[in-house]
Amino acid sequence: MRELQATMINTILLGDCREILKGIATQSINMVYLDPPFFTQKKHKLTDSSRDKIYSFDDKYKSLDEYLSLIKEALIECKRVLRDDGSLLLHCDKTASHHLRFVLDEIFGEDNFVNEIVWTYKRWSNSKSGLQNAHQIIFFYSKCENFKFNKLYTDYSATTNIDQILQERERDLFGKAVYKRNADGEIVKPTSKKGVPLSDVWEIPFLNPKAKERCGYPTQKPVALLKKIIEVTTDESDIVLDPFCGSGTTCVAAKSMGRNYIGIDISEDAVSLSKQRLCKMIITESQLLKKGERSYIEKTEFELEILKNINAVPVQRNSTVDGFLKESLTPIIIQREFDSANFLLAKINKLYNKQKCLEVIIVQTEAGDLLDKIENSPCKIRVIKTLQAQMIQNYL
C-alpha cells in the first residue's frame, strides 16, 4: 500500500484528477466529494465582483460516452483511495443523473447506495417551458455496510404533536403501539429527545449575486452545503478529497471544520482562486437558515388576505410597496391605521421615482374620500376600498 504523501495534505493540486489520483495512497481518504461537469454541452463563464477577471470552463464533449468515460475513470480511482468506512458523494443535476447512477452502481455496487440527497433552493430564471429547476442531486455511496455516519437532527415542525412525541411507547399483547407505563400505571417519559433525524431533502439557499462568499466562479456551491456533507460523513482531522474542486468550496468548508483536505483541478485559474480563498476564508452566514423563512414575512394575515383577494403578489421587506397585481404588475400600497394622504403621496412619489409606474393602486382601509385628499400625484391612482372601510363610511 502506497503511503499518502504529506505534501498532498491541505493543498490544491493542478492537473487531470485521473492522473493525480493514481499518486494517492490506497484507502487513505475518509470522504470524497465530486462536483464534476454536468454534461451541459456549454462553456460556462462568469466575472468576479471587480469585473477584472473572467472565470470559465468547458463542459462540452464529443458524446455522452466520452463524458461517462471521464467520470468512470475518476470514480474507479476514488473508490481505491477511499477507506473502507469512507463515503463518496457525487453532485449532479437532471442532465446526466440517470446515467451517473448506473455508473455508480456498477463501480460501488447497488447495495452500497446510501441516499439520493436533494439539494433544493429558490432560484428564478426565464425558463420558457417545463417546470422551474429548483434542485440538484447528490448521490451518496459507501464501500461497505459499516461506513462512518454522524446522525444529525432537525427541529420538530410546528404541526408536530410534541406531547405525544415525548412519551415512550411499547407493544401490547396484540402488537399495537401503546404508551409505556411504569408499575404504578403512570406514563413513562423519556429523558430527552434530539429532534427529527435529518432527511435527504436539504433546503439551503443558492448563493445570491451579492453574497460576500461569492467569488465569481461559475457553478460555485455554498459553503453551507459542503459543511453539512462533511459534518455527516467525517470527524475532525479526517481527510476530504475533491477531485473537481473548482473554486475550492469543499476545501474551505473542510478547513473551517478542522478537517484535512486535498483539492484537484485541471484549471490554473481554479487552483489559483482556491488557494486565495483558503488564505482569506469568507463564509456567508445565511440569514434564511439562521432565522427561518417565517422571519421574512412581515405582512399581517389581514394584509395578506387583501392581496390574495385582488390576485396580487405580496412584497415583503419593502417600506414602499406591498404587492403587485399578477396580471399587470401594477404596484399596490395598503393604507395602514393613521396613514395620512400626505404620507401615502410620499410613498407614491418614491415608487414613481424608482419605477416610473403609470398607475398605483391604493387599498383604503380607513373611512373617508382618500382620492380627493391626495393631490399632485405623478401617476394615476386607483383606490380600492376594503369592506371594512365601506361599512365605516356608510355608518358615518
N, C-alpha and C positions, 0 to 999 in steps of 0.2 A: 504493500500500500504506500502510495506516494504521500509524503507529508505536505501539508499546506504551507506554502512559503510565507514567512512572516511579512515579507514586503508586499504581499497582496492584501493583507488585512487593512481595512479602513483606507482604501484607495479607490480611485476611479481609473479604470484601465481602458486604453484606446485600442480598438481593433474589432475584428469579427468574433462574436462571442463563441461561435462554433469551434474556433481555433484556441481561443484563450481558455475556454472551459477545460480543454484537454490538459492544461497545466495545473489544474486544481485537484487536490488530493481526493481520492475516493472516500465517500462517507465523512466529509469534513464540514458540511454545511447543514445548518439547522432548518432553514426555511428559504425557499426560492420563490420569488415573485417575478413573473414575466408580464410585461406590458408591451408585446411586440406590435408591429404594424398590423392594422386591421383588415388589410386587403381591400382598401377603398379604391384602389387604382387611381389615386390622385397624388399630386405633390402638395404637401401641407407646408404652409409658411405663415409666420406671424412676426410682428415687430414688437420690440420691447418698449417699455414706457418712455424711454428717451427718444424713441423713433430713430435711433442711430444704428441699431443692429437688427438685422432680419435673420431669424432662425427658420430653418426649413429641413425637410427630409422627404425623400421619395417613397411612396407606398404603391409603386407600380411594378407589376410582374407580367411576364410573358403569358403565364397561365396559372390556374389555381394549383396545379401540380407543383409548379416551381415554388409557389408560396408555401404550400404544405410541407414540401421537402425541407425548406429552411427551418420551419418550426419543429419538424420531427427530429432533425439533426440536433437542434439545440436541446430539445426535451430529453433525448437519449442521454446526452452528457449531463444534463441537470439531474436526472434520476441517479446517475452513477455517483455524482458528488454529494448527493443528499444522504444524510444519516438515516438509519433505519426507522428512527422515531420522528423523522422530519416531515415537513409538509411542502407541497408545491401548489401555488395558486397562479392561474393563468387568466389574464384580463383580456376581454374581447367584447365585441358588440354583435349585433344581428347579422352583420355582413358575412362572417365565416364561422360563427359559433357552432353551428351544427356540424361543420366539417372538423373543427378542432376537437370537439367532444369525442368523435370517433378515433382521432389520433391519440388523444389522452388515454382512452380506454385500451387501445392497442398496446401502449407503452407501459402504463401503470396497472392495467387490469381493471375490469368493470367493478370488481369487489372493493377496490381501493378508492372508488369515487366517494367523497365525503359529502359535499354540498355544492349546490349551484347558488352562489351568493348574487343577489340582485342589488346593485347599487342604483338607487333611484334618486332623482333630483328634479327640481323645477327649472326648466330652461326653455326659452321660447325662440322659435325660428319661423321663417316664412315658408313652411312646408306646404306645397301646393296640393298634394294628395296623400292619402293614408293618415294614420294616427300620428300624433306628435311623439317623437322619440324622447323618452324621459328615463331611460335606464341603460345600464351596461351590465355585462355578465362577468363574474369571476368564478372560474371552475376551481374547486378545492379538492386536491387529491393527496393521499398519503402513500407510504410504501408498505405499510402493514397495519394490522388492527390496533396495535398499541402505540399510536402516534401521540406526540405531545399536543395537549389541548387544554387551554385555560378557559374555564367556563365563565362567561360574563353574564351579568343580569341587567335588566332594564326596569324602570318603574312600572307599577301596575297602571293600567289605563283608568280613566275616570269612570268607566262603566263597570269596573270590576267590583264585585261584592266582597269587600275586604274582610268583613267579619266572618264570612264562610271560609275564605282562603286561610284565615288564621286559626283554623280548627283541624286537629288531627282526624284522620279517617281510618276505618278498618272495614273488613268484610264480615257480614253476618253469616249465619248458617246457610242462607240461600244465595250467598255470593254477592249480595247487594252492598254498595258502599254506604256506610253509616258513620255518624260521629263517634269517635273513640271516647269511651268513658272509663273513669277510674273505679276503684272498689266501692266508692260512695255514690256512684251514679253520676258524678259530675263530668262535664265535657272536658277532655284533655286538650290544652292549648300548647302549641309548640313554643320553644324558647325564642325562635327567631325565624324570619322569612327574608330571603335575599332579594326577592322580586321575581320578575319573569325572565326565564333564560333567553339570551339573545337569539333572535330569529335569523333567517337567511335573507331577509329584506332589510337593507340599510339605507335609511334616508339621510344622506349627507349632502349639504349644499355644494353645487358646482361652483368653481372659482369664478367670481364675478370680475369684470374687466378692471375694476378699481382696487381689488384686493391687494394688500401690501405684499402678500406672498407670491403673487403672480410675477413671473419673470420674463414673459414674452415668448416662451417656447410653446409651439403648437401641441395640443393633446396633453398639456400639463394636468396632472391629477392633484387634488387637495391633500395636504399632509395628513389631515384628519382621517381620511380614508385609509391611508397606509398605516397610521398609528393603530387603528383598530385591528387591521390584519395582523400586524406584528404583536399586538397585545394578546390576541387569541392563540397564536401559534408558537411564540417564543418566550424565553425568560431572559433576564439580564445577562449580558456577556455572551449570549448566543450569536451566531454568525448568520447574517441575512445577505442573500445574493440576489442581485437584479441584473440579468444579462442584457436587457434593453433599457438601460437606466434613463435615457433621455435627459431631462433637466435635473435629475438626481433626487427627486422627491422621496423615493424609498430610502435612500441613504441619509437624507436629512431627518426623516422620521426615526430611523434606526438610531442614529447618533443622539437624538434628543431623548431617547428612551433607554440609553445605556446599553445598546446592542452594538456589536461589531458589524461591519458591512463590507461588501465588495460590489462595486458598480462596473458595468462594462457597456461601452457604446462604440459604434463604428464611426461616429461623427466627432471631429475635433471640436466643433462648436459646442456640442452637447457635453463633452468631457470637461471643457473649459468652464462652461456655465455651472456644471455640477460642483466643481471644485470651488468656484466663487460662492455658491450657496452654502456649502459646508463651512466655509471660513466665516461667513456672516449669515447665520441662520435666521430667517424671518418666517415665523409660523403665524398664520392668521387664525385668531380665535373666532369661530363662527358664532355670532350673536343668536342666530336662529337655533343652533344646537344648545347654546347656553341658556337661553330664556324660554325657548319653545315657541311654536307658531302662534299660540293664543296671545302672546305678549305683543304681537304686531297688529292685533285687531283693536282699533281704538273706537270704532263706531258702536253706538248703543244698539240694543235689539230693536228699538223704535226706529232709529235711523236706517238700519239695515232692511227693515220691513218696508219702509218708504221707498227705498231704492229698488227693492225687489218688485214692488207693485207697479213701478213705472218702467220696468225692464231695463234697469241701469246696472252698470258695473261699479261696485264700491271702490273708492280710493282710500287707502289707509296711509297714515303718517304724512298727511298733507294739510296744511293750515288754511289753504285757499279753496280747493275744490273737494267735493265729497263723492263725486262719481261722474260717470259719463253714460249717456244713452247708448245702448248696444248698437242700434241701427245707424244713428247719425253721428255718434261721438260728441254730441253736444254736452258741454260741461254743466254740472249741476251743483248748486250751492244750497244747503239746507239751513234755513233760519233757525237759530237756537234762541233759547229764552234770553231776553234783553238785548238781542241783536238789533241795533237801530238801522234805519235806512242808510245813514252815512257809513256805518260800519260795513254793510253789505256792498255799498258802492265802492269802498276801498278794495274789497275783495275782487269785485268785477274789474276794476282798473288794473289790479295786479295780474289777474288772469289774462286780460286783454294784451297787456304789455308783453307777456310771455308767449302767448299762443295766437294772438291776432284773431280770436274767435269772432264769428259774426253774430252769434246768439248765445245767451246764457239762460239756463232755467233756474229759477229760484223756487224752492219748495217753502211755502209760507206756512208756519206752524202757529203764529200768533194772529190775533184778530186785527182788523184794520185794512185800509186800502194801501197796501205796500207799494204797488207800482206807481201810484201818484206821488209818493214821497221820495222816490229815487230819481234824481234829476241829473242831466248831463252825462248819461251813461255812454261810453264809447261804442256800445253794440246793442243789439236788440235784446230786450228782456222779456221772457215769458214766465209768468207766475202761475204755479200750481198750488192751490190751497189744500191742505190736509182736511180730512173730515172734521177733525177737532177744531181747526181754525174756522171752518164754515159754521159749525154749531155755535161757537162762541160769538161769531159775528151776528148770527141770527138772533141769539139771545139778547145781545146788546141792542 
